[in-house]
Amino acid sequence: MAILNGYINLSKIDKELIQTNAKGEKILWLDLYTYDSPDQYGNMACLRTYNSRTRGKAYIANFRKKDIQGHGGAQGGTASHQDDNDLGF
């Protein structure tokens, strides 16, 4: 498992693209691109909006692999787990 983190640049979102769905919630359609290998800046994915009326697109976020060292998982760290079926109370 990989955790990607980044931020969304809200200034790049065309406010005309924000729509209201059937539940009355504000939504924004997005495209998420993932890369087979990191780009020159270490990014593993990007998030983009697209305006079909103007044919304009805006890249609003880049994501990098989050370092999860020491937290278990596939990238390292150890976890101690003892299962003796004793609930302890």
C-alpha positions as CSV (number, residue, x, y, z in Angstrom):
1,M,0.0,0.0,0.0
2,A,1.2,3.5,-0.8
3,I,0.0,6.7,0.8
4,L,0.3,9.8,-1.4
5,N,0.0,13.2,0.1
6,G,-0.2,16.7,-1.3
7,Y,-2.4,19.7,-1.4
8,I,-5.0,21.2,-3.7
9,N,-4.4,24.7,-5.0
10,L,-8.0,26.2,-4.7
11,S,-6.9,29.3,-6.6
12,K,-6.6,27.3,-9.8
13,I,-10.2,26.0,-9.7
14,D,-12.6,27.7,-12.2
15,K,-15.6,28.5,-9.9
16,E,-17.9,27.9,-12.9
17,L,-16.9,24.2,-12.8
18,I,-18.4,23.8,-9.3
19,Q,-21.8,22.2,-9.7
20,T,-24.7,21.1,-7.5
21,N,-25.7,17.5,-7.5
22,A,-29.1,16.0,-6.9
23,K,-28.5,16.0,-3.1
24,G,-27.8,19.8,-3.2
25,E,-24.1,19.2,-2.5
26,K,-21.4,21.2,-4.2
27,I,-19.2,19.0,-6.4
28,L,-16.2,19.3,-8.8
29,W,-15.4,16.7,-11.4
30,L,-11.8,15.7,-11.3
31,D,-9.3,13.5,-13.2
32,L,-6.6,11.7,-11.2
33,Y,-3.5,10.7,-13.1
34,T,-1.1,8.2,-11.6
35,Y,2.4,7.7,-12.9
36,D,4.3,4.4,-13.3
37,S,7.4,6.1,-11.9
38,P,8.0,9.5,-10.2
39,D,8.5,12.6,-12.3
40,Q,11.5,14.8,-12.0
41,Y,10.1,16.4,-8.8
42,G,9.2,13.0,-7.2
43,N,5.4,13.3,-7.9
44,M,3.5,10.1,-8.3
45,A,0.1,11.5,-9.3
46,C,-1.6,14.7,-10.2
47,L,-5.2,16.0,-10.0
48,R,-6.8,18.0,-12.9
49,T,-10.0,19.8,-13.7
50,Y,-11.3,20.2,-17.2
51,N,-13.7,22.8,-18.6
52,S,-15.4,21.3,-21.6
53,R,-16.9,24.7,-22.6
54,T,-13.5,26.5,-22.9
55,R,-11.5,23.3,-23.3
56,G,-9.2,24.6,-20.6
57,K,-7.6,22.4,-18.0
58,A,-6.0,23.2,-14.7
59,Y,-3.6,21.0,-12.7
60,I,-4.6,21.7,-9.2
61,A,-2.5,19.2,-7.2
62,N,0.5,16.9,-7.3
63,F,1.0,14.0,-4.9
64,R,4.2,12.3,-3.7
65,K,4.7,9.1,-1.8
66,K,4.4,9.6,1.9
67,D,7.2,8.3,4.1
68,I,5.6,5.8,6.5
69,Q,8.9,4.5,8.0
70,G,8.4,3.2,11.5
71,H,4.7,2.9,11.1
72,G,4.6,-0.8,10.0
73,G,3.4,-1.6,6.6
74,A,5.3,-2.5,3.5
75,Q,8.0,0.1,3.8
76,G,9.5,-0.9,7.1
77,G,9.0,-0.8,10.8
78,T,8.0,-3.7,13.0
79,A,4.8,-4.4,14.8
80,S,4.5,-6.7,17.8
81,H,1.3,-8.6,17.9
82,Q,0.5,-11.3,20.5
83,D,-2.6,-13.3,20.0
84,D,-3.2,-15.5,23.0
85,N,-7.0,-15.1,23.0
86,D,-7.0,-13.6,26.5
87,L,-9.1,-10.5,26.6
88,G,-7.5,-9.3,29.8
89,F,-10.6,-8.4,31.8
